Amino acid sequence: MIKRKKTLYAFFTGAPIGCLGGLIGLGGAEFRLPVLVGLFQYPARQAISLNLAVSLITLLSSLIFRIPSAPFAQLLPLLPVILSLILGGMAGAYIGALYTKKLSEHILEKIILVLLLFIGLLFIGESFYPFVTGGLQAPFPVLLLIGLTFGIVIGMISSLLGVAGGELIIPTLILVFGADIKLAGTASILISLPTVIIGLSRHYANGAFEQKQELSELVLPMGIGSIIGSFIGGVLIFYVSGSLLKLILGIILIISAVKIFAKVRNKKVSTQNAR
């Protein structure tokens, strides 16, 4: 793909994906991954690393946008839980990055497909049954241990899929710890940032960004597009039904994941048969 064309594609695909993320309160990484593999034809391992890099840009911008109105004082009671999720997430991201290095492209693609299907089903389920709960009733040390465990799992998934993990962190905060949905959104960014940074650093150590031009040709323009799109999505959120949107996006995610990965698989089979 020619450099200029690739940069334009990156920007113009990043913007609508960012808009979708802004509408549902996520970074949109779950929608970027099929695009990176399908449209840009990156191998799964490289697509994961690039997705993490764009996720970091999106998270930092989201945090900047939220700072003026973020209810940090209301987050203080949740601080121990947030810290336990951060610690678990960082450990999980480190482990996930190590496994990503060891897994073959074939196995990695299957894991990505399963995780994307799971997130799609999660969107669909939430569209019918929104997350509402009073949280688990357990002693404080047990809650911290639960937070650490969930953090490790989410961190591993984040590093394996190249996402920030908000689609899993927000339901965990609401269902397990009884957090308010608005607080959960801000807390999710605080939890995701260290997790993504650790995962990204491990992918970098594994040689993920040896081709530096990918950062300027794809990561930067796609990140800028995502920032603009997420801002537009945040404005449009007042005019779009959240439940209907999640249902549609869940279906789109499942269909696109299956079609794109099937296309990649068929292409590889054709290449092998041609040899």
Beta strands, then each sheet from edge to edge (+ up, - down):
end
